[in-house]
Amino acid sequence: MLFRAAAARSWPILIALTLLGGLAGAAVGGTVSETRPATAVILLNPLEGNPFYPGTRGELLVNLFSEAQVLRSNLVAKTLPDASATGASAEQILADLSVSVPPNTQILQVSYGSSDPAVALGRAQGFADAYLAYRKARAAASIASRVAGIKTEIATHEADLTRLTAQAAAAPQGSATAGLLLTQVQSVATQINQLNARMGDIASTALDPGQIITPAKLQAPNAVGTNGMLTGGGALLGFLLGLGVAFLRTGVRSSSVLRTRSEIEAFGIRTLATQPNTFEAAHRTFSGSVPADINSSFLPFGAQILDLTRHHRSKSILITASRTDAEHPVCVVSMASSLAASGIRTIVVDMTGKLVLPQAAGGRSPGLADVLRDGLPLESALVSVGPSLQVIRAAARTDSVSRVNAAPGLMELIGSLAERADVVLVAAGSMLTPDTQLLASSIKSAVIEIEYGRSRISDLRAAVQICHDLSVDLLGAVVLPPRHKDSVRPVPPRKDSENTIADGGGLDRTAPLISSGSHGD
């Protein structure tokens, strides 16, 4: 919305920063050498003495991640043939090494990156060879340690066998002692045989650490290349910086006031009409009778509203203001007058307590609050102020108006009013107040009044967001031009004879309501 408009206005800055970013990226790319990775692929076998070893738990594929960490260890890096020749430390060599484990495989992919292709190939292959040799050495050491332990155990048993054999020979023939010693001799001999068999199995374990199934080879060069990526990245950063400038301009602009129709259209809101913003129009209320000299140029506005209400399947329209300090929308009296002059049966519900004064409502005649509280007939609260135009106030007491919004049955009453009229206009205060939002959540159709030079962009944005959150159809806006200083004067004391509706003033239709390029319904 506003950001899109600000970005459109900032296109020279966007282009300039994008070009500068691209040139800066190209300059940096010219000083950076491109790294070419080489990759070797290893198929691992389970092997004793390693994280991936024979057995139920040892052959779990998750153990390959431990193998990958071992491959990237200093112990393996120190065994590379060129490690001592180049004088590089193990940490320096490992910095350009990466190891990956494809899912559900016994494979390790060993990649080494370097600006020198020969170095990349040599070290990728060197790490693969060194790692397999390291695994084999660990397995051999593990087997040798286990064999040595069994040999020690066999030697202990052989000493026991020699001792027991001598004791059995010295014991009296046929005695119980001789029988017991003979049994012990046989048991020790059996253990020695089992240990020898076990040692033979361990010593014959195959020392196969795995195979290099794909020797190291260089990966295909990047189609864009490092220079191209840096150039593109610089251009992108420049573009984003330009968008940031546009965003900052939007933030500064959002705290200012609305002055043009394009700023309203940036929110997707069409302008329905322009309301004269004179002193008289701002303080006009419903009183007496509708003047007969309604300007004929206002009459098409009624057909537009009828067409719009039919399209949205709702006869009730909430008329609200975008300004937070607005007590009531100025346009309601003129809007209702133009609709009534078109022969459209119109009812105005004044939820502000400012448009239907006690004089127009018959002094102490009841309002919606009295109908809801006391069960009075709805007809007793409706006041006819002219042909096809009736008004009803929220409450007989102005200080009770705010209580009506939360009253049970309010929406049912408004629905009953819609059955008696072609259009029901519900006049409320600012859309940013909780009372108006409560009404909007039920009425579901709204027209917002915007005053150039006073309505703030931030307030309109908040009102549009509220309508979106409450699923309210924002039908459009009635615009008030800036009020001239010479039209501002103190409010004179009201008299019954002075409380009259528009005497020719009203809404100037500025654009067809349903037209191409307008805000979608």
C-alpha positions in Angstrom: 0.0 0.0 0.0 1.9 3.1 1.2 5.1 1.1 1.0 4.4 0.2 -2.7 3.7 3.9 -3.4 6.8 5.0 -1.6 8.9 2.4 -3.6 7.4 3.7 -6.8 8.4 7.2 -5.9 11.9 6.0 -4.9 12.7 4.1 -8.1 15.7 6.3 -9.1 17.3 5.6 -5.7 16.5 1.9 -6.1 18.2 1.7 -9.5 21.2 3.7 -8.3 21.8 1.7 -5.2 21.3 -1.6 -7.1 23.9 -0.6 -9.7 26.4 0.6 -7.0 25.9 -2.7 -5.1 26.5 -4.7 -8.2 29.7 -2.8 -9.1 31.0 -3.1 -5.5 30.3 -6.9 -5.6 32.1 -7.2 -9.0 35.1 -5.3 -7.5 35.3 -7.6 -4.5 34.8 -10.7 -6.8 37.8 -9.7 -8.8 40.1 -10.0 -5.7 38.7 -13.4 -4.6 39.9 -16.6 -6.0 37.3 -19.2 -6.7 37.4 -22.4 -4.7 37.0 -25.7 -6.5 36.0 -28.7 -4.3 37.0 -32.3 -5.0 35.0 -35.2 -3.6 35.8 -38.8 -2.8 33.2 -41.4 -1.8 33.8 -44.1 0.8 31.7 -47.2 1.5 32.3 -48.3 5.1 32.2 -51.8 6.5 31.5 -52.5 10.2 34.9 -53.0 11.8 36.0 -53.8 15.3 37.4 -51.0 17.4 35.5 -48.3 15.5 32.1 -46.5 16.1 30.6 -48.5 13.2 31.3 -52.1 14.3 29.8 -55.5 13.9 26.8 -56.2 16.1 23.2 -55.2 16.6 24.0 -51.8 18.1 27.2 -51.2 16.3 25.7 -51.5 12.8 23.1 -48.7 13.4 23.5 -46.2 10.6 23.5 -43.3 13.2 27.0 -44.4 14.1 28.2 -43.2 10.7 27.9 -39.6 12.0 30.5 -40.5 14.6 32.7 -42.0 11.9 32.4 -38.6 10.0 33.6 -36.8 13.1 36.6 -39.2 13.4 37.5 -38.5 9.8 37.6 -34.8 10.5 39.9 -35.3 13.6 43.5 -34.2 14.0 44.6 -37.8 14.3 43.6 -38.5 10.7 44.8 -35.1 9.4 48.3 -35.6 10.8 48.7 -38.8 8.8 48.3 -37.1 5.4 51.4 -37.4 3.2 51.6 -33.6 2.5 50.9 -32.5 6.1 54.6 -32.5 7.1 55.7 -31.4 3.7 53.6 -28.2 3.6 54.2 -27.4 7.3 50.5 -26.6 7.7 48.9 -27.5 11.0 46.1 -30.0 11.3 43.6 -27.3 12.1 44.6 -25.4 8.9 44.2 -28.5 6.8 40.9 -29.4 8.3 39.4 -25.9 7.7 38.6 -26.7 4.1 37.4 -30.3 4.7 33.8 -31.3 4.8 32.2 -34.8 5.4 28.6 -35.7 4.7 26.6 -38.8 5.3 23.8 -39.5 2.7 20.6 -40.7 4.5 20.2 -44.4 5.0 23.5 -45.4 3.6 26.9 -46.6 4.7 28.6 -43.9 2.7 30.8 -41.0 3.6 31.4 -38.2 1.1 34.7 -36.5 1.7 35.0 -33.1 0.0 38.0 -30.7 0.1 38.0 -27.2 -1.3 40.9 -25.3 -2.6 41.7 -22.6 -5.2 44.3 -25.0 -6.5 42.6 -28.0 -8.2 45.6 -30.3 -7.6 45.5 -29.6 -3.9 41.8 -30.2 -3.7 42.1 -33.6 -5.5 45.2 -34.7 -3.5 43.7 -33.9 -0.1 40.2 -35.3 -0.8 41.9 -38.6 -1.9 44.5 -38.4 0.9 41.9 -38.0 3.6 39.9 -41.0 2.2 43.0 -43.2 2.1 44.3 -42.0 5.5 40.9 -42.6 7.1 40.6 -46.2 5.9 44.1 -46.9 7.1 43.3 -45.3 10.4 40.2 -47.5 10.8 42.2 -50.6 9.9 44.9 -49.7 12.4 42.3 -49.2 15.2 40.8 -52.5 14.4 44.2 -54.3 14.4 45.0 -52.7 17.7 41.7 -53.7 19.2 42.1 -57.3 18.0 45.7 -57.5 19.3 44.6 -56.2 22.7 41.8 -58.7 23.0 44.2 -61.6 21.9 46.8 -60.5 24.4 44.1 -60.5 27.2 43.0 -64.1 26.2 46.7 -65.3 26.2 47.1 -63.9 29.7 44.0 -65.7 30.8 45.2 -69.0 29.2 48.5 -68.7 31.0 46.8 -68.4 34.3 44.6 -71.4 33.6 47.7 -73.5 32.5 49.4 -72.7 35.8 46.2 -73.8 37.6 46.2 -77.0 35.5 49.8 -77.8 36.4 49.1 -77.3 40.1 45.9 -79.4 40.1 47.5 -82.2 38.1 50.4 -82.5 40.7 47.9 -82.5 43.6 45.8 -85.3 41.9 48.9 -87.5 41.4 49.8 -87.2 45.1 46.3 -88.0 46.3 45.5 -91.6 47.4 44.1 -93.6 44.5 40.3 -94.0 44.7 39.9 -91.4 47.5 37.3 -88.6 47.4 40.1 -86.0 47.3 41.6 -87.6 44.2 38.1 -87.6 42.5 37.5 -83.9 43.2 41.0 -82.9 42.0 40.5 -84.9 38.8 37.2 -83.1 38.1 38.9 -79.7 38.6 41.7 -80.7 36.2 39.1 -81.5 33.5 37.2 -78.2 34.0 40.4 -76.1 33.7 41.4 -78.0 30.6 38.0 -77.3 29.0 38.3 -73.6 29.8 41.8 -73.5 28.2 40.4 -75.2 25.0 37.5 -72.7 24.8 39.9 -69.7 25.3 42.1 -71.0 22.5 39.1 -71.4 20.2 37.9 -67.9 21.0 41.4 -66.5 20.4 41.5 -68.1 17.1 38.2 -66.6 16.0 39.3 -63.1 17.1 42.7 -63.4 15.4 41.1 -64.4 12.2 38.8 -61.3 12.1 38.9 -59.7 8.6 40.4 -56.2 8.7 38.3 -54.6 5.9 37.7 -50.9 6.8 35.8 -50.3 3.6 36.5 -49.2 0.0 36.8 -45.9 -1.9 34.0 -46.5 -4.4 34.5 -43.1 -6.2 38.1 -41.7 -6.3 38.4 -38.0 -5.7 37.3 -35.9 -8.6 36.7 -32.2 -9.1 33.1 -31.0 -9.0 31.8 -29.1 -12.1 32.4 -25.4 -11.9 29.5 -23.2 -10.8 27.7 -21.8 -13.8 27.5 -18.3 -12.1 30.9 -18.4 -10.4 32.1 -16.6 -7.3 32.4 -13.3 -9.2 28.9 -13.5 -10.5 27.5 -14.4 -7.1 29.3 -11.5 -5.5 28.0 -9.2 -8.2 24.5 -10.4 -7.8 24.7 -10.3 -4.1 26.0 -6.8 -4.1 23.2 -5.7 -6.5 20.6 -7.5 -4.2 22.0 -5.7 -1.1 21.9 -2.4 -2.9 18.3 -3.1 -3.9 17.4 -4.0 -0.3 19.0 -0.8 0.9 16.9 1.1 -1.6 13.8 -0.7 -0.2 15.0 0.3 3.3 15.1 3.9 2.2 11.6 3.6 0.8 10.5 2.0 4.0 11.9 4.8 6.1 10.2 7.3 3.8 7.0 5.3 4.4 7.5 5.5 8.2 8.0 9.2 8.1 5.0 9.7 5.8 2.7 7.4 7.9 3.0 9.9 10.8 1.7 12.7 8.5 -1.7 13.5 7.2 -3.6 12.5 4.1 -3.7 15.1 1.4 -4.3 13.3 -2.0 -6.6 10.7 -3.4 -3.6 8.6 -4.5 -2.7 8.1 -0.8 -6.2 6.8 -0.1 -6.1 4.5 -3.2 -2.8 3.1 -1.9 -4.9 1.3 0.7 -7.2 -0.1 -1.9 -10.0 2.3 -0.9 -12.1 4.1 -3.6 -13.4 7.6 -3.1 -17.2 7.5 -3.2 -17.9 11.2 -2.9 -16.6 14.5 -1.7 -18.4 16.2 1.1 -18.2 20.1 1.4 -16.2 20.8 4.6 -17.8 24.1 5.6 -18.6 25.2 9.1 -22.3 24.7 8.5 -21.8 21.2 7.1 -19.7 20.2 10.1 -22.4 21.2 12.6 -25.5 20.1 10.6 -27.9 17.8 12.5 -31.2 16.2 11.8 -34.0 18.6 12.8 -37.3 19.8 11.3 -37.8 18.5 7.8 -35.6 17.7 4.9 -35.1 20.7 2.6 -36.7 20.4 -0.8 -33.9 21.9 -2.8 -31.5 19.0 -2.7 -28.9 19.4 -5.5 -29.7 17.0 -8.3 -26.0 16.1 -8.8 -26.2 14.2 -5.5 -29.0 11.9 -6.7 -26.9 9.2 -8.5 -25.2 8.6 -5.1 -28.3 6.8 -3.9 -28.4 4.4 -6.8 -24.7 3.6 -6.2 -25.4 2.8 -2.5 -28.4 0.6 -3.4 -26.3 -1.3 -5.9 -23.6 -1.7 -3.4 -25.8 -2.9 -0.6 -27.4 -5.5 -3.0 -24.0 -6.6 -4.0 -23.0 -7.2 -0.4 -26.4 -8.5 0.6 -26.7 -6.1 3.5 -28.9 -3.0 3.9 -27.0 -1.7 6.9 -23.9 0.5 6.4 -21.7 1.7 9.2 -20.6 5.3 8.6 -17.5 6.0 10.6 -14.6 8.5 10.8 -10.9 7.8 10.4 -9.8 10.5 12.8 -9.4 9.4 16.4 -10.8 12.8 17.7 -13.9 12.8 15.5 -17.1 12.7 17.5 -19.2 11.9 14.5 -18.9 11.6 10.7 -19.8 15.0 9.1 -21.2 13.4 5.9 -24.1 11.5 7.4 -26.7 14.3 7.2 -25.9 15.1 3.6 -25.7 11.4 2.6 -29.1 10.6 4.2 -30.6 13.6 2.5 -29.4 12.7 -0.9 -30.7 9.1 -0.5 -34.1 10.3 0.7 -34.3 12.8 -2.2 -33.9 9.8 -4.5 -37.0 8.2 -3.1 -34.9 5.7 -1.2 -36.4 4.8 2.2 -33.6 5.7 4.6 -33.2 5.3 8.3 -30.3 6.9 10.2 -29.3 5.3 13.6 -27.3 7.9 15.5 -24.9 6.0 17.8 -22.9 9.2 18.5 -25.5 11.3 20.3 -24.5 14.3 18.2 -26.7 14.1 15.1 -30.2 13.6 16.4 -30.7 16.2 19.1 -33.6 16.2 21.6 -35.4 18.9 19.7 -35.6 16.8 16.5 -36.5 13.7 18.5 -39.5 15.3 20.2 -37.7 16.4 23.4 -37.7 13.3 25.6 -38.8 10.7 23.0 -37.3 7.3 23.5 -34.2 5.9 21.8 -32.8 2.5 21.1 -31.7 2.1 24.7 -35.3 2.7 25.9 -36.7 0.2 23.4 -34.2 -2.5 24.5 -34.6 -1.8 28.2 -38.3 -1.2 28.5 -39.6 -3.2 25.5 -41.2 -0.1 23.9 -42.4 -0.5 20.3 -39.8 0.5 17.8 -42.2 3.0 16.1 -42.1 5.1 19.3 -38.4 5.8 18.8 -38.4 6.5 15.0 -38.7 10.1 14.1 -39.7 11.2 10.6 -37.7 14.3 9.4 -38.9 14.2 5.8 -40.2 12.0 3.1 -38.4 8.7 3.0 -36.1 9.7 5.9 -36.4 8.6 9.5 -33.9 9.0 12.3 -33.5 7.2 15.6 -31.1 8.1 18.4 -29.2 5.6 20.5 -30.6 6.9 23.8 -32.6 9.7 25.2 -29.7 10.6 27.5 -26.4 11.5 25.7 -24.4 9.9 28.5 -26.1 6.6 27.9 -25.1 6.3 24.3 -22.0 4.3 24.9 -23.9 1.6 26.8 -26.2 0.8 23.8 -23.3 -0.7 21.8 -23.0 -3.7 24.2 -26.7 -4.0 24.8 -28.2 -7.5 24.0 -30.5 -7.4 21.0 -29.1 -4.3 19.4 -28.2 -6.0 16.2 -31.7 -7.6 16.0 -33.2 -4.1 16.3 -31.0 -2.8 13.5 -32.1 -5.8 11.5 -35.7 -4.9 12.1 -35.0 -1.4 10.9 -33.6 -2.8 7.7 -36.9 -4.4 7.1 -38.6 -1.0 7.2 -36.1 0.8 4.9 -34.0 0.4 1.8 -30.8 1.5 3.5 -29.9 1.9 7.2 -27.1 4.2 7.9 -25.5 3.6 11.4 -23.5 6.8 12.3 -20.6 6.0 14.7 -17.4 7.7 15.9 -13.9 6.7 15.0 -13.2 3.2 13.7 -10.3 3.1 16.2 -12.7 3.1 19.2 -13.9 -0.2 20.8 -17.6 0.8 20.6 -17.3 1.4 16.8 -15.4 -1.8 16.3 -18.1 -3.7 18.2 -20.7 -2.3 15.8 -18.5 -3.1 12.7 -18.1 -6.7 13.7 -21.9 -7.2 13.4 -22.8 -4.8 10.6 -20.0 -6.0 8.2 -20.2 -3.1 5.8 -18.7 0.3 6.3 -18.0 3.7 4.7 -15.1 5.7 6.2 -14.9 9.5 6.3 -11.5 11.0 5.6 -10.6 14.7 6.0 -7.7 16.0 4.0 -5.1 17.8 6.2 -6.3 16.2 9.4 -6.8 12.5 9.0 -3.5 10.7 9.6 -2.1 8.0 7.4 -1.3 5.8 10.4 -5.0 6.1 11.6 -6.3 5.1 8.2 -3.9 2.1 8.1 -5.1 1.0 11.5 -8.8 1.4 10.4 -8.1 -0.7 7.3 -6.4 -3.4 9.4 -9.4 -3.4 11.8 -11.8 -3.9 8.9 -9.7 -6.8 7.6 -9.4 -8.4 11.1 -13.2 -8.1 11.6 -14.1 -9.2 8.0 -15.8 -5.9 7.4 -16.3 -4.8 3.7 -14.9 -1.3 3.5 -17.1 0.0 0.7 -15.2 3.2 0.2 -14.5 6.7 1.5 -16.2 10.0 1.7 -13.6 12.8 1.5 -13.7 16.1 3.2 -11.4 18.7 1.6 -9.3 20.9 3.9 -11.5 23.4 5.7 -10.5 27.0 5.0 -9.6 29.2 8.0 -12.3 31.7 7.1 -15.0 28.9 7.5 -14.0 28.1 11.1 -16.0 30.1 13.6 -17.4 29.5 17.1 -20.5 27.5 17.3 -23.5 29.8 17.9 -26.2 28.7 20.4 -28.6 26.3 18.7 -32.3 27.0 18.5 -35.0 24.7 17.4 -35.6 26.7 14.3 -31.9 26.5 13.4 -31.5 22.8 13.6 -32.2 22.0 9.9 -30.7 19.6 7.5 -28.7 20.5 4.5 -30.0 23.4 2.5 -28.4 22.4 -0.8 -25.1 21.2 0.5 -24.2 17.5 0.5 -22.1 14.9 -1.2 -20.5 15.5 -4.5 -20.2 12.2 -6.4 -16.6 12.1 -7.7 -16.4 8.6 -9.3 -18.6 5.7 -10.3 -18.8 3.2 -7.4 -18.4 0.1 -9.7 -15.7 0.7 -12.2 -12.6 -0.9 -13.5 -9.5 -0.4 -11.4 -11.6 0.2 -8.2 -11.3 -1.6 -4.9 -12.5 -5.1 -5.3 -15.4 -6.3 -3.3 
